[in-house]
């Protein structure tokens, strides 16, 4: 290749010199044609030589290219052979791993332990020398397993035959029982006159039990307890309990526990779909609006299904003779696994409008046994379902579906979702019925007292009049319901305002002295929903008293005396309760004590010795104790007033 390159360069140089000579020759003597012709012939010879060099170079390039292609083919062939060898190695490794991991059929058989088999073989007298070989030992163990399984198969066959014979026998007995049913129905129908004569309700009870079979489990547990309690209660008592099943029985038959659990699981795992962001054009906005409306509609439908009760319900009525009755309708919210109650009271007296909040269904059963208003269900399935459906707190739906009290869940067998105090006591239906009766008695007594007090009459029953003097120098001029008690400055600034609850019922009491000064005392009375377990709270205020500077000794003395009166009313009230029935009349007793303390306050005021002497009240000491308290305590036996 180097020789061609040197030949090409030399011939090119010669041709270049020849061309330069031709140009010089033409330039010096244009007429010298012979010399130019000679040079032309030399140039043609040089061009032929260049062509020969070019041809030789092309032939050598072609040979080199063919040699390179041949080398590439050999490399590709070697590469392919190497790849095939690599694949064969991988395949052999895979086959080797399969062989190493191979498990024989006998390895999947659950054989008895080797030590136990050897001990068993030794006890059966088998040749132990044959079992020294591992292969023979495995064969013996497999044979033993085969014999045991054959015995089990034969035992299974015999048991299957026994089962089939028992099934056929049961079918025959069912046919016989079905044949007895018409005769039994005829017999029961024939005994109806006897049942009427003996005042027996056997047929009605049988029909009720047939209907009760279609109740959901929580309502059935509750119904069984209520029915048993109603049957064993003593006749001639002051109360009665009755229970019945209400609702659509045919619809209840179509609802099974499996269907309820499947639907509940669907609600637990179903979340509302979020709206997707679209374009900013009008068509995109209209599409999002229509999709949002469809989503809201689906959410409303799901929420309605979540709160839908079972078509059947249990209705219990507790009648307290002389007071009233309360009808409790128990329903089961199957999706929430909660039993709710709706109460409907009935009173023998017309309730005053001002105390209607204490006579509502929510006020009648709230805090019945424990601090439970029926709106909280912490840790229950209901909380999970409502959270999945974005429904918020259960309390906002109680007005429509009812209240879910903790004691009701325990009586219905759903106590696993509730962990509150007094669990063992609340499981007894007798405790719940007793609490309902006490609530009816207390509400009826409160109704009577409020009716009398709004007519400016202080109700005092029986021997309770002995706790007060025979004559008082003031009278009740007003007892009115107040909706916004905190608008009164003396109520809002009182230290006892922190004890006031939002559900308390407030009344304003106005007392007026019968003397010439016509002094008045106002008192705010707060009645709790737990009355009489929680006694009314009194906050007193004195008006129309002789003028005194706010910082004068007389004003400070009156302020201390007013706090002492509140202490007498809010703390020392238990001495007026003699029996278990007097606590329901505590409102009237405290109002009369307020009148008594008002007289003592005005008659023991400094500078009114003449009024104290003219009074028919006897004071051993007008003040006493470390705080110089007034003599607000009345000793009924000696009819004198003493300081505490």
Secondary structure, 3 states (H helix, E strand, C coil): CHHHHHHHHHHHHHHHHHHHHHHHHHHHCCCCHHHHHHHHHHHHHHHHHHHHHHHHHHHHHHHHHHHHHHHHHHHHHHHHHHHHHHHHHHHHHHHHHHHHHCCCHHHHCCCCCHHHHHHHHHHHCCCCCHHHCHHHHHHHHHHHHHHHHHHHHHHHHHHHHHHHHHHHHHHHHHHHHHHHHHHHHHHHHHCHHHHHHCCCCHHHHHHHHHHHCCCCHHHHHHHHHHHHHHHHCCCCCCEEEEEEEEECHHHHHCCCHHHHHHHHHHHHCCCCCCCCCCCCCHHHHHHHHHHHHHHHHHHHHHHHHHCCCCCEEEEEEEEECCCEEEEEEEEEECCCCEEEEEEEEEECCCCCHHHHHHHCHHHHHCCCCCCCCCCCCCCCHHHHHHHHCCCCCHHHHHHHHCECCHHHHHHCCCHHHCCCCCHHHHCCHHHHHHHHHHHHHHHHHHHHHHHHHHCCCCCCCHHHHHHCCCCCCEEEEEEEEECCHHHCHHHHCCHHHHHCCCCCEEEEEEEEECCCCCCEEEEEEEECCCCCCCCCEEEEEEECCCCCCCCCHHHHHHHHHHHHHHHHHHCCCHHHCCCCCHHHHHHHHHHHHHHHHHHHHHHCCCCCHHHHHHCCCCECCCEECCCCEECCEEECCCCEEECC
